Amino acid sequence: MNWGDLFAALALYLVLEGLMPFVNPAGWRKSLLMLLRFRDGQLRYIGFASIFCGLILLFFVRGGG
């Protein structure tokens, strides 16, 4: 594993996470308030789906498939 790749991925994550509050702070706030309405099971499902999609994408990007 190359540490540079890990830090590049972290930097890209921070850039993407910062885009929404920078570009549309009211919409970002509204989406966070909407998240409060979800039950724990729904949030877990969303988290699991995100992890699964990320792992599949990583598998293909890294040449595993």
C-alpha positions as CSV (number, residue, x, y, z in Angstrom):
1,M,0.0,0.0,0.0
2,N,1.2,3.4,-0.9
3,W,0.6,6.0,1.9
4,G,0.4,8.7,-0.8
5,D,-2.7,7.0,-2.2
6,L,-4.3,6.9,1.2
7,F,-3.7,10.6,1.9
8,A,-4.8,11.5,-1.6
9,A,-8.1,9.6,-1.0
10,L,-8.5,11.3,2.3
11,A,-7.9,14.7,0.7
12,L,-10.4,14.0,-2.0
13,Y,-13.0,12.9,0.6
14,L,-12.5,16.2,2.5
15,V,-12.9,18.2,-0.7
16,L,-16.1,16.4,-1.7
17,E,-17.5,16.7,1.9
18,G,-16.8,20.4,1.9
19,L,-18.5,21.1,-1.5
20,M,-22.1,21.0,-0.3
21,P,-21.8,23.3,2.7
22,F,-19.7,25.7,0.7
23,V,-21.9,25.8,-2.4
24,N,-25.3,25.5,-0.8
25,P,-25.3,25.9,3.0
26,A,-29.1,26.1,3.3
27,G,-29.6,22.9,1.3
28,W,-26.9,21.1,3.3
29,R,-28.5,22.2,6.6
30,K,-31.9,21.0,5.3
31,S,-30.5,17.6,4.3
32,L,-28.9,17.2,7.8
33,L,-32.3,18.0,9.4
34,M,-33.9,15.4,7.1
35,L,-31.4,12.8,8.4
36,L,-32.7,13.3,11.9
37,R,-36.0,11.9,10.8
38,F,-34.6,8.5,9.8
39,R,-34.7,5.5,12.2
40,D,-31.5,3.8,13.2
41,G,-32.2,0.9,10.9
42,Q,-32.6,3.1,7.9
43,L,-29.3,4.9,8.7
44,R,-27.6,1.6,9.1
45,Y,-28.9,0.4,5.8
46,I,-27.7,3.6,4.1
47,G,-24.3,3.2,5.8
48,F,-24.0,-0.4,4.7
49,A,-25.1,0.4,1.1
50,S,-22.4,3.2,1.0
51,I,-19.7,0.8,2.3
52,F,-20.7,-1.9,-0.1
53,C,-20.7,0.4,-3.1
54,G,-17.4,1.9,-2.1
55,L,-15.8,-1.5,-1.7
56,I,-17.1,-2.6,-5.1
57,L,-15.9,0.6,-6.8
58,L,-12.5,0.2,-5.1
59,F,-12.3,-3.4,-6.2
60,F,-12.8,-2.4,-9.9
61,V,-10.6,0.7,-9.7
62,R,-7.7,-1.2,-8.2
63,G,-7.9,-3.8,-10.9
64,G,-9.4,-6.7,-9.1
65,G,-12.2,-7.3,-11.6
